[in-house]
Amino acid sequence: MYNTQSPFRAALLITENCNASCAHCWFSAKKCGKTMTLENASNYIKKLRESPSISWLSISGGEPLLYPDLVESVIRDAYDLGFNVEIVTNCYWAENRNKSIELLKRLKIAGLTALNISSDDFHQTWVPFECVKNAYSSCKDLGINMIIMTTIMKGSHYNLDLISYLIGDKIPSVNEFHPGIHWAKGIESHFVPVGRGSKISSKNWIYPSSMLNGPCTNVLRDLGVDIDGNVMPCCSALARLKNLKLGNFKRRNLSEILEMAYKKQYFKTLSSLGPTQLAERGFANKYTSKCHLCYDVLKKF
């Protein structure tokens, strides 16, 4: 039977709510959406534990730390089942060092492994950069690993170099070795014009044609699970496509869901050759990333 590489991570999208309304948000997070119950979250985590290859659980949203007690309980459940756990956050809660240390200490005791910080022009419209600095220094003091995610477009002010300067530490890219920094890495990526991001003018898009080639390393490997228990093929904009949902944890287990997904030819093509193989001719200079191209192609399936 055909199989891709096994999944290595899964994200629980525990809330649709966010205190920010970032212009690029493909999820279109808002201030009056649904939030996952602890009972459902615990059940979904147990379903994910059926796959021994999944070593990471990512708690995402929306802004998950609008619900710190829920997040703490989810971390504890996931840690008890052997997962490494990260939180994706905009750091709005780190208004000062004391609040930042207090919250992160609680979460580390529960089992938090890493903090995934979103920091760029889009997020800093809503969250003072001082919050990012406070979260960074608190993680450093507490021994919590960090990933800093920076999304750029033409004319962006924030990038990894500027963030490094403002923080006072060199934040190396995930593809770059730095002998002095082991606890923090950065990822700089182009935004995907989907959801709220679709309203951003194409004049501000960056077209990295050469980066569109090659297989997708995340499809069916970096899974998503939404509030209702729907399993998604990745944690990018494909999560918005109803026709791409793989199955539901309330009706099937993970092995059944993945077995059905592995049979679909377009997933085979994506994981072995990449989205360019599914696109029509003339796709170059139309897309900001593989994720953008993949979304545009698969929304027609």
C-alpha positions as CSV (number, residue, x, y, z in Angstrom):
1,M,0.0,0.0,0.0
2,Y,1.2,3.5,-0.8
3,N,2.3,5.5,2.2
4,T,3.9,8.9,2.8
5,Q,6.3,9.5,5.6
6,S,4.5,9.1,8.8
7,P,3.0,12.2,10.6
8,F,5.4,13.9,13.0
9,R,3.2,16.6,14.4
10,A,-0.4,17.5,14.9
11,A,-2.0,20.9,15.8
12,L,-5.1,21.3,17.9
13,L,-6.8,24.5,16.7
14,I,-8.5,25.0,20.0
15,T,-10.1,28.3,19.4
16,E,-11.4,30.5,16.6
17,N,-11.1,33.5,18.8
18,C,-8.2,36.0,18.7
19,N,-7.6,39.4,20.3
20,A,-6.0,40.5,17.0
21,S,-7.4,40.8,13.5
22,C,-4.2,40.4,11.4
23,A,-4.6,41.4,7.8
24,H,-2.9,38.3,6.5
25,C,-4.8,35.7,8.6
26,W,-5.9,32.8,6.4
27,F,-7.8,31.4,9.3
28,S,-9.7,34.7,9.6
29,A,-9.6,34.5,13.4
30,K,-12.2,36.7,15.1
31,K,-13.4,37.7,18.6
32,C,-16.6,35.7,18.7
33,G,-15.9,32.2,17.5
34,K,-16.0,28.7,19.0
35,T,-13.5,27.2,21.5
36,M,-12.7,23.5,22.0
37,T,-13.8,21.9,25.3
38,L,-11.3,20.2,27.5
39,E,-13.2,16.9,27.1
40,N,-13.0,17.1,23.3
41,A,-9.3,18.2,23.4
42,S,-8.4,15.2,25.6
43,N,-10.2,12.8,23.4
44,Y,-8.5,14.2,20.2
45,I,-5.1,13.9,21.9
46,K,-5.8,10.2,22.8
47,K,-6.8,9.6,19.1
48,L,-3.5,11.2,18.0
49,R,-1.5,9.1,20.4
50,E,-2.5,6.1,18.3
51,S,0.3,7.1,15.9
52,P,3.7,6.5,17.6
53,S,5.4,8.7,15.0
54,I,3.7,11.9,16.2
55,S,6.1,13.4,18.6
56,W,4.9,17.0,18.7
57,L,1.5,18.5,19.6
58,S,1.0,22.1,18.7
59,I,-1.7,24.1,20.5
60,S,-2.9,26.8,18.1
61,G,-5.9,28.9,17.1
62,G,-6.8,31.8,17.0
63,E,-5.0,32.9,20.1
64,P,-4.9,29.9,22.5
65,L,-3.7,31.8,25.5
66,L,-6.9,33.7,25.7
67,Y,-7.7,30.5,27.7
68,P,-4.7,29.8,29.9
69,D,-6.4,27.3,32.2
70,L,-7.6,25.3,29.2
71,V,-4.2,25.4,27.6
72,E,-2.5,24.3,30.8
73,S,-4.8,21.3,31.1
74,V,-4.3,20.4,27.4
75,I,-0.5,20.6,27.9
76,R,-0.7,18.3,30.9
77,D,-2.8,15.7,29.1
78,A,-0.5,15.8,26.1
79,Y,2.7,15.6,28.2
80,D,1.3,12.7,30.1
81,L,0.9,10.8,26.8
82,G,4.5,11.5,25.8
83,F,4.1,14.4,23.4
84,N,6.5,17.4,23.1
85,V,4.1,20.4,23.3
86,E,4.3,23.8,21.8
87,I,2.0,26.8,21.8
88,V,1.5,29.2,18.9
89,T,0.9,32.7,20.3
90,N,1.1,36.4,19.5
91,C,2.4,37.1,23.1
92,Y,-0.2,39.7,24.0
93,W,-0.2,38.3,27.5
94,A,3.4,39.2,28.1
95,E,2.7,42.8,29.0
96,N,5.5,42.8,31.6
97,R,8.2,40.4,32.8
98,N,6.4,39.3,35.9
99,K,3.2,38.3,34.1
100,S,5.3,36.6,31.4
101,I,7.4,34.6,33.9
102,E,4.4,33.6,36.0
103,L,2.4,32.2,33.1
104,L,5.3,30.5,31.3
105,K,6.4,28.9,34.6
106,R,2.9,27.4,35.1
107,L,2.9,26.1,31.5
108,K,6.5,24.6,31.8
109,I,5.5,22.8,35.0
110,A,2.5,21.3,33.0
111,G,4.9,20.1,30.3
112,L,5.4,22.9,27.8
113,T,8.4,22.2,25.5
114,A,8.5,25.2,23.2
115,L,6.8,28.6,22.5
116,N,6.1,29.4,18.9
117,I,5.9,33.2,18.6
118,S,4.2,35.1,15.8
119,S,6.0,38.4,15.2
120,D,5.8,40.6,12.1
121,D,4.2,43.7,10.7
122,F,0.8,42.0,10.8
123,H,0.9,41.0,14.5
124,Q,2.7,44.1,15.7
125,T,-0.2,46.2,14.4
126,W,-2.1,44.7,17.4
127,V,0.5,43.6,19.9
128,P,3.3,45.8,21.1
129,F,6.8,44.4,20.3
130,E,7.6,44.8,24.0
131,C,5.4,41.7,24.6
132,V,7.5,39.7,22.2
133,K,10.7,40.8,24.0
134,N,9.2,39.9,27.4
135,A,8.2,36.4,26.2
136,Y,11.5,35.8,24.6
137,S,13.6,36.8,27.7
138,S,11.2,34.8,30.0
139,C,11.6,31.7,27.8
140,K,15.4,32.1,27.8
141,D,15.4,32.4,31.6
142,L,13.1,29.4,32.1
143,G,14.8,27.1,29.5
144,I,11.8,27.0,27.1
145,N,12.7,26.6,23.5
146,M,11.4,29.1,21.0
147,I,10.5,29.4,17.3
148,I,9.9,32.9,16.0
149,M,7.6,32.9,12.9
150,T,7.8,36.0,10.8
151,T,5.5,36.5,7.8
152,I,6.6,39.1,5.2
153,M,5.4,40.8,2.1
154,K,6.8,43.6,-0.1
155,G,7.6,46.6,2.1
156,S,7.6,44.7,5.4
157,H,9.3,46.4,8.3
158,Y,9.8,43.4,10.5
159,N,12.0,40.5,9.4
160,L,14.3,38.1,11.3
161,D,17.2,40.5,11.2
162,L,15.3,43.4,12.7
163,I,13.7,41.1,15.3
164,S,17.1,39.9,16.3
165,Y,18.3,43.5,16.7
166,L,15.3,44.5,18.8
167,I,15.6,41.5,21.0
168,G,19.3,41.8,21.4
169,D,20.1,38.2,20.3
170,K,20.9,36.7,16.9
171,I,17.9,34.6,15.9
172,P,19.2,32.1,13.4
173,S,17.0,30.6,10.7
174,V,16.0,27.0,11.1
175,N,18.3,26.3,8.2
176,E,21.2,28.1,9.8
177,F,23.7,27.0,12.4
178,H,24.6,29.4,15.1
179,P,27.1,28.2,17.8
180,G,25.8,30.6,20.5
181,I,22.0,30.1,20.1
182,H,20.5,26.7,20.7
183,W,17.1,27.6,22.3
184,A,15.7,29.8,19.6
185,K,15.2,29.6,15.8
186,G,13.4,31.7,13.3
187,I,11.3,31.0,10.2
188,E,10.7,33.8,7.7
189,S,7.9,33.0,5.2
190,H,5.7,34.7,2.6
191,F,2.0,35.2,3.5
192,V,-0.7,33.1,1.9
193,P,-3.4,35.4,0.4
194,V,-6.3,33.3,1.6
195,G,-9.0,34.2,4.1
196,R,-8.5,37.7,5.4
197,G,-5.2,37.7,3.5
198,S,-7.0,37.6,0.2
199,K,-7.8,41.3,0.6
200,I,-4.1,42.2,0.4
201,S,-3.3,43.7,-2.9
202,S,-1.2,41.6,-5.3
203,K,1.1,44.6,-5.6
204,N,2.4,43.6,-2.1
205,W,2.9,39.9,-3.0
206,I,6.4,38.4,-3.3
207,Y,6.7,35.8,-6.1
208,P,9.4,33.2,-5.2
209,S,9.1,31.1,-8.4
210,S,12.1,28.9,-7.7
211,M,10.7,28.1,-4.2
212,L,7.5,26.6,-5.7
213,N,9.3,23.5,-7.0
214,G,9.8,20.2,-5.1
215,P,7.7,18.0,-2.9
216,C,5.6,19.2,0.0
217,T,7.1,17.8,3.2
218,N,4.1,18.7,5.4
219,V,1.1,17.2,3.7
220,L,-0.2,14.2,5.8
221,R,2.8,14.7,8.1
222,D,1.9,18.0,9.9
223,L,-1.8,17.4,10.7
224,G,-4.5,19.7,12.0
225,V,-7.5,19.0,14.2
226,D,-10.2,21.6,14.4
227,I,-12.7,22.3,17.2
228,D,-15.3,19.8,15.8
229,G,-12.7,16.9,15.5
230,N,-12.1,17.2,11.8
231,V,-8.7,16.1,10.7
232,M,-6.9,18.2,8.1
233,P,-4.0,17.3,5.8
234,C,-1.8,20.1,7.1
235,C,-1.8,23.2,9.2
236,S,-1.8,25.7,6.3
237,A,-4.6,27.2,4.3
238,L,-5.8,23.8,3.1
239,A,-7.6,23.6,6.5
240,R,-10.2,26.1,5.1
241,L,-11.2,23.7,2.3
242,K,-14.1,21.5,3.4
243,N,-13.5,19.0,0.6
244,L,-9.9,18.4,2.0
245,K,-11.0,17.3,5.4
246,L,-9.7,13.8,5.9
247,G,-12.3,12.5,8.4
248,N,-13.7,13.1,11.9
249,F,-12.3,11.8,15.2
250,K,-15.9,11.4,16.5
251,R,-16.5,8.8,13.9
252,R,-13.1,7.2,12.9
253,N,-9.7,6.6,14.5
254,L,-6.5,8.1,13.1
255,S,-5.3,4.9,11.3
256,E,-8.6,4.7,9.4
257,I,-8.5,8.4,8.5
258,L,-4.9,8.2,7.2
259,E,-5.5,4.9,5.3
260,M,-8.2,6.6,3.3
261,A,-6.0,9.7,2.7
262,Y,-3.1,7.7,1.5
263,K,-5.2,6.3,-1.3
264,K,-5.9,9.8,-2.8
265,Q,-3.7,10.4,-5.9
266,Y,-3.3,14.2,-5.3
267,F,-1.8,13.6,-1.8
268,K,0.6,11.1,-3.4
269,T,1.6,13.7,-6.0
270,L,2.0,16.5,-3.4
271,S,4.3,14.4,-1.1
272,S,6.4,13.0,-3.9
273,L,6.6,15.8,-6.6
274,G,4.8,18.9,-5.2
275,P,1.9,21.1,-6.1
276,T,3.5,22.3,-9.4
277,Q,2.7,18.9,-10.8
278,L,-1.0,19.5,-10.3
279,A,-1.0,23.1,-11.6
280,E,-1.8,24.2,-15.1
281,R,0.9,25.8,-17.3
282,G,1.8,29.4,-16.6
283,F,1.6,29.2,-12.8
284,A,4.9,31.0,-12.3
285,N,4.7,34.5,-10.9
286,K,1.2,34.0,-9.7
287,Y,1.8,32.5,-6.2
288,T,3.5,33.6,-3.0
289,S,4.4,30.1,-1.8
290,K,3.9,26.4,-2.2
291,C,1.0,26.7,0.2
292,H,-0.7,29.3,-1.9
293,L,-0.3,27.2,-5.1
294,C,-1.5,24.1,-3.3
295,Y,-4.6,25.8,-2.0
296,D,-5.5,27.3,-5.4
297,V,-5.1,23.9,-7.1
298,L,-6.9,21.7,-4.5
299,K,-9.8,24.0,-4.0
300,K,-11.0,22.8,-7.4
301,F,-11.0,19.1,-6.4
